[in-house]
Amino acid sequence: MTRRSLSLQIASLALTLLMVLVTTSPLMTSNLDEQPLVLPTEGRQDTLDVDCSGYSFEDLFEYDFALFELDILDDWATGDMYANAWVNGSNSAIVRDNLDGLFEGLPGGDNEWISTDERDAVRSIGPKCIADMETRLGMREGIPHSGGVDWNDFEFVEAGIGLDEVNLVPEGHPDARTCTNFGAEQGCKEVPTSTTDDLEISLFVKDGENNNVRWDQLPNSGSSNFTLAMNITNMSDAALVVTFPVLQGLRMYDFRVTDNSPDSGLNCDYINEPSFMYLPDGSLQVTQLVNFDRTQWTLECAMFMDFTTQIPETNDIPVWSSTAPVNGTRIATGGTGTTVFTPADVGNAWASDDDGWSLDCTFDEEGWSVSTNVLGDFLVAQPATSSISEATCTIVDPLGATDENDSRTWTFGTLFTATGTVDDDGENARLTITSSGLANEFIFTPRALQGGQLGGVNDAVTVSSSAPSTIAVSLNNIRPGSFTITGVAEATNMIDFTVDMDLNLAKPNSPPVITVAVNFDGENATWDDKQQKFELYGLVNDPDLEGVSMSLTICGAEYQGFVIDNINWNVEVSTAICMANGLTDYDVVITATDDSGASTQLTVEVQDPMINDAPVPVNPVTGEPDSSLPFPSFLATLAMLGAALILRRRSEE
């Protein structure tokens, strides 16, 4: 293998921090019918001689969600690409491990620790490597196509690429250490690749530049028919948002997905059509959601969107469906700011039109507006100056067709405000719910929420506009620390309102509870036949359901040999340290500590077996060594024999 080949691999592999941007997005390969390449993993050398052409990373990385936003600029030849990927929990550990493994052969590489040096190496050569890579996005003017033609491929512009990451090497991580490899930079820190702290990865237009992608300018600048094509293979869970320049009459009129028809029989038919909307300035924005099973390596998918500026021969107006809210419906908000008032799958069923539709609402108060996000959820923006406003809403298709005589009148507004406290024992939170007057009466069912874990089930509370209501919220299943409140409010003639509230609440930590069992003789300890060790057993549990570790002290020494099985524990304790120091007080102090550091101590009385006048067994003398220490009486015997020998020797002298 040549030095240049080795340089190529370290350069391309080091860019793997941007794996989400170029592995499972529409940015992988220019030929939409091409089999994605598999990245080699031989040894590398540290160099900035970057050549990453022909490489992709789809086989190396996992992410939880990625957002890709492409703004096509007015020249129809350059664009602004922004991408952000969220990598959480176990997926973030996979990313860190893959990154570390890609530096195999370099100091500090592939050692199961990810360092700030490795992170900085990725940052330094990332833009150059991305610029060499081929995208999976292309356009072509003319009649619709579905692959197998010469595409006008997008490419990255190195000078315009900005990169960033968040939390790849978490600051202040409890397992962080100073880098141990030779040649590490001063101040280099590293954390285990098994670290599961969430991280983010971003690509954007570099400061001072106005674009980071380009292509051959469309001859007619989008005013004639064109197709936007994209390879969506291995886009595990992502949203692509493309915004076109303002162009009179531009609309998407057809959409299709093709696949390579693998022998497995899998296909891409489940990919839904994109949604689209017109922004206030008149530009068309198309949003495509993709959820691809990354384990289906034989399946390849490509997507094609056909656009035109031609006015259709006929254009039907959009029509309300039976599921749309009726006149007089109340729509709750969370207060000042932007609130999702209905998810995409519900709101999109409120009306129908062959060319799609959007919601156009006029409010009787200033500062209110309705929009959708990239996922298609319906949002309402509420100003600080108003708590309730009535809106008249119509449905409009992309070509402006609407029936102004078929509008709906809805009332938007703050449903309630809330405050909360936590009981001293940590068993419940106490919520005080105050109605804001949108509904005379509503039913609210809250639950505690912490990192995706729900607290115990609670009864619903009825809240009226006449007086605040208080409800206890169970903190069962919630660990010590901060938590939020989630819940659903329901009222007559009101869309169900799902709310997530951060009331700055935290559950206090409760220490573990320990009990010790007694044996059939009514004693805490059960001695072995030689009376040189004893066994204790009992129960331990943590009210907060955290893990518990246990230890004990005996005769001034600490011992941690506990066996814990669910809530049961047992321990076998040797008295060797006591006998070695001539001690006969065998009482122990047991300590149980939970994962948050709260501990409970319990003193257990262990009776000396000698006080029952039971015969004390003497270890038989055999040719095999005994691993246990002799009892004090046997030590005394040896001491007496030794003294006798000394006296005898002195008398003989």
C-alpha positions in Angstrom: 0.0 0.0 0.0 1.4 3.4 -1.0 1.9 6.3 1.4 -0.7 8.3 -0.5 -3.2 5.5 -0.1 -2.6 5.5 3.6 -3.0 9.2 3.7 -6.2 9.0 1.8 -7.7 6.6 4.3 -6.8 8.6 7.4 -8.1 11.7 5.8 -11.4 10.2 4.8 -11.8 8.2 7.9 -11.0 11.1 10.2 -14.0 12.9 8.8 -16.3 10.4 10.3 -17.4 12.9 12.9 -19.6 14.1 10.1 -21.0 10.7 9.4 -24.6 11.8 9.7 -24.1 14.5 7.2 -22.7 12.3 4.5 -23.6 8.7 5.4 -27.3 8.5 5.8 -28.3 11.8 4.1 -28.8 12.6 0.5 -25.1 13.4 0.3 -23.4 10.1 -0.5 -23.0 9.3 -4.1 -23.8 11.1 -7.3 -25.0 8.2 -9.3 -28.5 7.3 -8.0 -28.2 3.8 -9.3 -24.8 3.2 -7.8 -24.0 0.7 -5.0 -22.7 2.6 -2.0 -19.0 2.0 -1.2 -17.8 0.3 1.9 -15.1 2.2 3.8 -11.8 0.4 4.2 -10.3 0.2 7.7 -6.5 -0.5 7.3 -3.8 1.5 9.1 -3.6 5.3 8.5 -1.0 8.0 8.8 -1.6 11.5 10.2 -1.5 13.9 7.2 -3.5 16.7 5.7 -3.1 15.3 2.2 -6.8 14.8 1.8 -8.5 12.9 -1.1 -11.9 11.5 0.0 -13.5 11.1 -3.4 -15.6 8.1 -3.8 -16.0 7.4 -0.1 -19.1 7.2 2.0 -19.8 6.2 5.6 -23.2 4.7 5.8 -22.0 1.4 7.2 -20.3 2.9 10.2 -22.7 5.1 12.1 -26.0 5.4 13.9 -28.0 8.5 14.8 -31.3 9.1 16.4 -32.5 12.0 14.2 -31.0 14.3 11.6 -32.3 17.5 10.0 -31.0 18.6 6.6 -32.0 22.0 5.3 -31.0 23.1 1.8 -31.8 26.6 0.6 -31.4 26.9 -3.2 -30.1 30.4 -3.9 -31.5 32.8 -6.4 -28.8 32.0 -9.0 -30.1 28.4 -9.2 -26.4 27.3 -9.1 -25.4 27.5 -5.5 -27.0 26.6 -2.2 -26.8 26.9 1.6 -26.7 23.4 3.2 -27.3 23.1 7.0 -27.4 19.8 8.7 -27.7 18.8 12.4 -27.6 15.2 13.7 -28.6 14.1 17.2 -26.9 11.0 18.6 -28.1 9.8 21.9 -27.4 7.1 24.5 -26.1 3.8 23.1 -25.8 5.2 19.6 -23.4 7.9 20.9 -21.2 5.2 22.4 -21.1 3.5 19.0 -20.1 6.8 17.3 -17.2 7.3 19.8 -16.0 3.8 19.5 -16.0 4.0 15.7 -14.2 7.3 15.7 -11.5 5.9 18.0 -11.1 2.8 15.9 -10.6 4.9 12.8 -7.3 6.2 14.3 -5.9 2.7 14.7 -2.1 2.8 14.3 -1.8 6.4 15.6 -0.8 7.3 19.2 -3.9 7.2 21.3 -6.0 5.6 18.5 -8.2 2.5 18.9 -7.6 2.3 22.6 -11.2 2.5 23.7 -10.8 6.2 24.7 -11.9 9.2 22.5 -9.7 12.3 23.0 -9.7 16.0 22.4 -6.7 15.4 20.1 -8.8 13.0 17.9 -11.6 15.4 17.9 -9.4 18.3 16.8 -7.9 16.2 14.0 -11.3 15.6 12.6 -12.2 19.3 12.7 -9.0 20.3 10.9 -9.4 18.1 7.8 -13.2 17.8 7.7 -14.0 20.5 5.2 -11.3 19.4 2.7 -12.5 15.8 2.9 -16.2 16.8 2.5 -15.4 18.8 -0.6 -13.9 15.7 -2.2 -17.0 13.6 -1.6 -19.8 13.2 -4.0 -23.3 14.1 -2.9 -26.4 12.0 -3.5 -28.4 14.9 -4.7 -29.0 16.1 -8.3 -31.4 18.0 -10.6 -32.2 17.7 -14.2 -34.3 19.9 -16.5 -36.7 18.5 -19.0 -39.1 15.6 -18.9 -39.4 13.6 -15.6 -36.7 10.9 -15.0 -36.2 8.1 -12.6 -32.5 7.4 -12.8 -30.2 6.1 -15.5 -29.6 9.5 -17.0 -26.9 12.2 -16.7 -27.7 14.1 -13.6 -26.7 17.6 -12.7 -25.0 16.7 -9.5 -24.5 18.9 -6.5 -21.0 19.2 -5.0 -19.6 20.7 -1.8 -17.6 23.9 -1.8 -14.6 23.5 0.6 -14.3 27.3 1.3 -17.9 27.5 2.4 -18.0 24.5 4.8 -18.3 25.1 8.5 -18.3 22.1 10.9 -19.0 21.8 14.6 -19.8 19.1 17.2 -21.2 19.2 20.7 -20.2 16.9 23.5 -18.1 14.4 21.6 -15.6 14.6 24.5 -17.9 15.8 27.4 -16.4 18.4 29.7 -16.3 17.4 33.4 -17.1 13.8 32.7 -16.5 11.7 35.8 -14.4 9.2 33.9 -12.3 11.8 32.0 -8.6 11.5 32.3 -5.4 13.2 31.0 -4.4 11.6 27.7 -1.8 8.9 28.3 -0.4 8.4 24.7 2.9 9.6 23.6 2.9 13.0 21.9 -0.5 14.1 23.3 -1.2 17.8 23.3 -0.9 19.7 26.5 -4.3 19.7 28.1 -5.5 16.7 26.1 -8.4 14.9 27.8 -10.1 11.6 26.9 -13.2 9.7 28.0 -14.1 6.0 27.5 -15.7 5.3 24.1 -18.5 3.6 26.1 -19.6 7.1 27.3 -23.3 7.5 26.5 -23.6 11.2 26.9 -25.7 12.7 24.0 -23.8 14.5 21.2 -24.6 16.6 18.2 -22.9 17.1 14.8 -23.4 20.1 12.5 -22.6 21.3 9.0 -23.3 24.9 8.0 -22.0 27.8 5.8 -18.7 29.1 7.1 -18.6 32.7 8.4 -17.9 35.1 5.6 -19.2 32.7 2.9 -22.6 32.6 1.2 -22.8 29.0 0.0 -21.3 25.5 0.7 -22.8 23.5 -2.3 -23.0 24.2 -6.0 -24.0 22.6 -9.3 -24.3 23.6 -13.0 -26.8 26.4 -13.2 -30.2 25.2 -14.6 -30.5 26.6 -18.1 -34.0 28.0 -17.4 -33.4 28.7 -13.7 -36.3 26.5 -12.7 -38.9 28.1 -14.8 -39.3 24.9 -16.9 -40.0 21.4 -15.7 -37.2 19.8 -13.6 -36.7 16.8 -11.4 -35.0 16.8 -8.0 -33.5 13.3 -7.3 -32.0 11.9 -4.1 -30.6 8.6 -2.9 -32.2 8.0 0.4 -30.6 4.6 1.2 -29.8 4.2 4.9 -31.4 7.5 6.0 -32.5 5.9 9.2 -34.6 8.7 10.7 -34.3 12.1 9.1 -36.0 15.1 7.6 -34.9 16.9 4.4 -36.2 20.4 3.9 -35.5 22.1 0.5 -36.5 25.7 0.0 -36.6 27.1 -3.6 -36.2 30.7 -4.7 -39.4 32.7 -5.3 -40.8 31.6 -8.7 -44.3 32.3 -9.9 -46.4 29.2 -10.1 -43.6 26.7 -9.0 -45.2 23.6 -7.6 -44.4 19.9 -7.2 -46.7 17.8 -9.4 -45.4 14.3 -9.1 -43.4 12.1 -6.7 -42.1 8.5 -6.8 -39.7 6.2 -5.1 -37.7 3.4 -6.9 -35.6 0.6 -5.5 -33.2 -2.0 -6.8 -35.7 -4.9 -6.3 -33.4 -7.1 -4.2 -33.9 -10.9 -3.9 -35.2 -10.3 -0.3 -38.4 -8.9 -1.8 -38.0 -5.7 0.2 -39.0 -2.4 -1.4 -39.3 1.3 -0.7 -43.1 1.6 -1.2 -43.6 2.7 2.5 -41.9 6.1 1.9 -44.6 8.7 2.0 -44.9 11.7 -0.3 -43.3 14.9 0.9 -45.3 17.8 2.3 -44.9 21.4 1.0 -45.9 24.9 1.9 -45.4 28.4 0.6 -43.4 30.7 2.9 -44.6 34.3 3.5 -42.2 35.6 0.8 -43.8 33.2 -1.7 -40.9 30.6 -1.9 -41.8 26.9 -2.1 -40.6 24.7 0.8 -40.7 20.9 0.4 -40.2 18.6 3.4 -39.5 14.9 3.1 -39.4 12.5 6.0 -37.5 9.3 5.7 -37.3 6.3 8.1 -35.0 3.6 6.7 -34.2 0.2 8.3 -30.3 0.3 8.3 -30.1 -3.4 8.7 -31.5 -4.0 5.2 -28.1 -3.7 3.4 -29.4 -5.2 0.2 -32.1 -2.5 -0.3 -31.3 0.7 -2.2 -33.9 3.5 -2.5 -34.0 6.6 -4.7 -36.6 9.4 -4.6 -37.7 11.7 -7.4 -39.7 14.9 -7.2 -41.0 16.6 -10.4 -41.6 20.3 -10.4 -43.2 22.7 -12.9 -44.4 26.3 -13.3 -47.2 25.4 -15.7 -50.6 26.2 -14.6 -52.8 23.1 -14.5 -55.8 22.9 -16.8 -58.1 22.5 -13.9 -57.6 23.3 -10.2 -60.1 22.1 -7.6 -60.3 24.0 -4.4 -59.3 22.2 -1.2 -62.1 20.7 0.9 -62.5 20.4 4.7 -62.9 16.8 5.9 -65.2 15.5 8.6 -62.3 15.4 11.1 -61.6 19.1 10.9 -62.5 21.2 14.0 -65.9 22.7 13.8 -66.7 26.4 14.3 -66.3 27.5 17.9 -63.6 24.9 18.7 -61.1 26.0 21.4 -57.4 25.3 20.8 -55.2 25.4 23.9 -51.7 26.9 23.9 -49.0 26.7 26.5 -48.7 30.5 26.8 -46.4 33.0 25.2 -44.2 31.5 22.5 -44.8 28.7 19.9 -46.9 25.7 20.7 -47.7 22.5 18.7 -51.5 22.4 18.7 -51.9 19.3 16.6 -49.4 16.8 15.2 -48.9 16.3 11.4 -50.8 13.0 11.1 -53.9 14.5 12.7 -53.8 18.0 11.1 -53.1 16.8 7.6 -56.4 14.9 7.7 -58.4 18.1 8.2 -58.6 18.8 4.5 -57.8 17.4 1.1 -56.6 18.7 -2.3 -54.8 17.0 -5.2 -52.0 19.6 -5.0 -51.8 19.8 -1.2 -53.0 22.5 1.1 -52.0 24.8 3.9 -53.9 26.6 6.7 -54.4 30.4 6.5 -55.6 32.0 9.6 -56.4 35.7 10.4 -56.5 36.6 14.1 -58.4 39.4 15.8 -55.3 40.2 17.9 -51.9 41.3 16.7 -48.9 39.0 17.0 -50.7 35.6 16.5 -49.9 33.3 13.6 -50.2 29.7 12.5 -47.5 27.7 10.7 -46.0 24.2 10.4 -42.6 22.8 11.3 -40.4 20.5 9.3 -42.2 17.5 10.5 -45.6 18.9 9.4 -46.9 19.6 12.9 -49.2 22.6 13.2 -47.9 25.4 15.3 -49.4 28.6 16.8 -47.3 31.5 17.9 -48.7 33.6 20.8 -47.5 37.1 21.7 -46.8 38.2 25.3 -49.5 40.9 25.0 -52.5 38.5 24.5 -53.7 35.3 26.2 -56.7 34.6 24.0 -57.5 35.4 20.4 -60.2 34.3 17.9 -59.0 33.3 14.4 -60.8 32.8 11.0 -59.1 30.0 9.1 -59.4 28.9 5.5 -57.6 26.2 3.5 -55.5 27.2 0.5 -53.8 25.1 -2.2 -50.3 25.8 -3.6 -51.9 27.7 -6.6 -54.0 30.0 -4.3 -57.3 28.2 -4.8 -59.5 28.6 -1.7 -63.2 28.9 -0.7 -63.4 32.0 1.4 -67.0 31.3 2.1 -66.1 28.0 3.8 -63.9 29.2 6.7 -63.7 28.0 10.3 -63.7 30.2 13.4 -61.6 28.9 16.3 -60.5 30.4 19.6 -56.8 30.0 20.5 -55.5 30.8 24.0 -53.6 29.9 27.2 -55.5 27.0 28.9 -53.8 27.2 32.4 -50.7 28.1 34.4 -49.1 25.8 36.9 -46.7 25.8 39.8 -45.3 22.8 41.7 -43.5 21.6 44.8 -42.1 18.3 45.9 -42.9 16.5 49.2 -40.1 16.2 51.7 -40.2 12.4 51.4 -40.0 12.5 47.6 -43.1 10.4 47.2 -45.2 13.0 45.3 -45.1 16.4 43.6 -47.9 18.8 44.3 -49.2 20.8 41.3 -51.4 23.8 41.5 -53.4 24.3 38.3 -54.9 27.7 37.6 -57.3 28.1 34.7 -56.7 31.0 32.3 -60.3 31.1 31.2 -60.1 29.5 27.7 -62.5 26.8 29.0 -64.9 27.0 31.9 -63.9 23.6 33.0 -61.4 20.9 31.9 -60.0 17.6 33.1 -56.2 17.3 33.5 -54.3 14.1 33.9 -50.6 14.7 34.8 -47.6 12.4 35.1 -44.0 12.9 36.1 -41.5 12.5 33.2 -37.7 12.0 33.4 -35.5 11.0 30.5 -38.4 9.1 28.8 -39.4 7.3 32.0 -42.9 8.0 33.2 -43.8 8.3 36.9 -46.7 6.5 38.5 -50.3 6.7 37.2 -52.4 9.5 38.8 -56.0 10.4 39.1 -57.4 13.2 36.9 -58.2 16.5 38.4 -61.1 18.7 37.3 -60.1 22.4 37.0 -62.7 25.2 36.8 -62.2 28.8 36.1 -63.5 29.7 39.5 -60.6 28.5 41.7 -57.2 26.8 41.4 -57.0 23.0 41.8 -54.2 21.0 43.5 -53.2 17.4 42.6 -50.6 15.0 43.9 -48.4 13.6 41.1 -46.7 10.2 42.0 -42.9 10.1 41.7 -42.9 6.4 41.5 -40.3 5.2 39.0 -38.6 8.7 39.0 -35.0 8.8 40.2 -33.5 11.5 42.3 -32.9 14.7 40.3 -34.9 17.0 38.0 -38.0 16.0 36.2 -40.8 17.5 34.2 -44.6 17.2 34.1 -46.5 15.8 31.1 -50.2 15.5 30.8 -53.3 15.7 28.7 -56.1 18.3 29.2 -59.6 17.6 27.9 -62.7 19.7 27.7 -65.9 20.0 25.7 -65.5 21.5 22.3 -61.7 21.7 22.7 -58.9 19.8 20.9 -57.1 17.6 23.5 -54.1 19.5 24.7 -50.9 17.6 25.4 -48.5 19.6 27.6 -44.9 19.2 28.7 -44.0 21.6 31.6 -40.7 22.2 33.2 -41.5 23.6 36.6 -37.9 23.4 38.0 -38.8 20.4 40.2 -36.4 17.9 41.5 -36.9 14.7 43.5 -34.8 14.4 46.7 -32.7 11.3 47.1 -33.9 8.8 49.7 -31.3 6.5 51.2 -31.5 2.7 50.9 -33.4 0.6 53.5 -31.5 -2.3 55.1 -32.9 -5.2 57.2 -31.0 -8.1 58.7 -32.6 -11.5 59.1 -32.2 -13.8 62.2 -31.6 -17.5 62.1 -33.5 -20.3 63.8 -31.6 -19.6 67.1 -32.8 -16.0 67.0 -29.3 -14.6 66.3 -28.2 -12.3 63.6 -25.2 -14.4 62.6 -24.7 -18.0 61.6 -21.2 -19.3 62.5 -19.4 -22.0 60.6 -18.3 -25.2 62.4 -14.8 -23.9 63.1 -16.3 -20.6 64.4 -13.8 -18.6 62.4 -16.4 -17.0 60.1 -20.1 -16.2 60.1 -22.8 -15.4 57.6 -25.3 -12.6 57.6 -28.2 -12.1 55.3 -31.2 -9.8 54.8 -33.0 -7.4 52.5 -32.0 -4.1 50.9 -33.9 -1.8 48.7 -33.8 1.7 47.4 -37.0 3.8 47.5 -35.8 5.5 44.3 -35.1 2.2 42.5 -31.4 3.0 42.1 -28.7 0.5 42.2 -27.2 -0.2 45.7 -23.7 -1.3 46.8 -22.9 -2.6 50.3 -19.9 -2.9 52.6 -19.2 -3.5 56.2 -16.6 -2.9 58.8 -15.4 -5.4 61.4 -12.6 -5.0 63.9 -11.6 -1.7 62.2 -11.3 -3.3 58.7 -13.6 -2.8 55.7 -15.1 -5.7 53.8 -17.1 -5.6 50.5 -17.8 -9.2 49.6 -21.6 -8.9 49.5 -23.7 -10.9 47.2 -26.8 -8.9 46.2 -29.6 -10.6 44.2 -32.5 -8.2 43.6 -33.5 -7.1 47.1 -31.8 -10.1 48.9 -28.2 -9.9 50.2 -25.9 -12.2 52.0 -22.3 -11.9 53.1 -19.7 -14.3 54.6 -17.4 -12.6 57.1 -14.1 -14.0 58.3 -12.9 -13.1 61.8 -9.2 -13.5 60.9 -8.5 -9.8 61.2 -10.1 -9.8 64.7 -8.1 -12.8 65.9 -4.9 -11.3 64.5 -5.4 -8.3 66.7 -6.7 -10.2 69.7 -10.2 -8.8 69.4 -13.4 -10.6 70.3 -16.0 -7.9 69.6 -17.4 -9.1 66.3 -20.2 -6.4 65.9 -20.3 -5.1 62.3 -21.5 -1.8 60.8 -23.2 -2.4 57.4 -23.3 0.5 54.9 -25.6 0.5 51.9 -25.1 3.3 49.3 -27.2 4.1 46.3 -26.1 5.4 42.9 -26.7 9.0 43.9 -24.4 8.6 47.0 -27.0 8.5 49.7 -26.2 5.9 52.3 -27.7 4.1 55.3 -25.7 2.5 58.2 -26.8 -0.3 60.4 -25.0 -1.8 63.4 -25.4 -5.5 63.7 -24.6 -7.3 67.0 -22.7 -10.5 66.5 -22.4 -12.6 69.6 -19.0 -14.2 70.4 -19.6 -18.0 70.1 -17.3 -18.6 73.0 -19.6 -17.0 75.6 -22.1 -20.0 75.2 -19.4 -22.2 76.7 -19.5 -24.3 73.6 -16.5 -26.5 73.0 -14.0 -24.6 70.9 -12.7 -26.9 68.1 -9.0 -27.0 67.5 -7.7 -27.2 64.0 -6.2 -30.7 63.4 -2.5 -30.7 62.5 -2.2 -32.1 59.0 0.4 -32.0 56.3 -1.7 -29.5 54.4 -1.6 -25.8 55.3 -4.8 -24.2 56.6 -5.8 -21.0 54.9 -7.5 -19.7 58.1 -5.7 -18.1 61.0 -5.7 -20.0 64.3 -7.9 -19.0 67.2 -6.4 -16.8 70.0 -6.3 -19.9 72.3 -4.1 -21.7 69.9 -1.9 -18.7 69.5 -1.5 -18.5 73.2 -0.5 -22.2 73.3 2.1 -21.6 70.7 3.4 -18.5 72.6 3.6 -20.6 75.8 5.5 -23.4 74.0 7.9 -20.8 72.6 8.5 -19.3 76.0 9.2 -22.7 77.5 11.8 -23.4 74.8 13.5 -20.1 75.4 13.7 -20.7 79.2 15.0 -24.3 78.6 17.7 -23.0 76.3 18.8 -20.4 78.8 18.9 -23.0 81.7 21.1 -25.2 79.5 23.5 -22.4 78.9 
